[in-house]
Amino acid sequence: MATGTGDGGGYCPFFQHAIEVIGRRWTGSILRVLAAGPARFSEVRSQVPGLSDRLLDTRLSELVDEAIVERAGDGSYALTGKGRDLEPVMVAVAEWASSHAGAAPERVPGRVGGGSTRCG
């Protein structure tokens, strides 16, 4: 069965590490915020409902350690070139999520009532 990854499939330590880094809880939402431009800690927190200060601090530190995010002298966070290279991946995941939005909308954190399951 073809995997669509272009590498013949199977285990790849580089792929595994990448998917674990970007697949950690809340990391995708943090990256989506930063894809719009640099943001301070409080701005990221306010745009990701349900994300605690402690977990945001942990995720930002991990992303800085991976050189996906950098912290500027003014205290804001921004995507690095490596982080910006993830933007097509984020767009592809957002498109996939929108086309499969009916799968489990009740599991979307911060969603209230019958709101849209689509993301812009």
C-alpha positions, 0 to 999 in steps of 0.5 A: 500500500502506498504511503504518499510520503514519497520515501517508500514508507516504513519507519523513519526516525526523522519523520517520527521526531518531527511528528512527535514535536508538532503533534504534541498537545496545543503545539499546532494551535500555538504555531497557527497563532505565530504563523500570523506574526510575532506574538507575546506570551499573553497574546498566544494564551488569549488566542488558544482557549484552554491552554494553561500558562504552564503548558504554554511555557513548556511548549514554547520552550520546546519549540525554541529548543527545536529552532522552530520558534525564537524569542525576541528581545522584546519578549515576543515569540516568532516563527524561525525560517524552520518554523515558517517552512511548516506553514504548508504543512499547517495549511494541509492539516487545516484543509484536511481537518475542515474536510473531515470536521464532522468526525469528532466536533465534540472533542474540539477544546473551547468550542461552545454549543453548535458553533462551526467546526471549520477553521479559517 
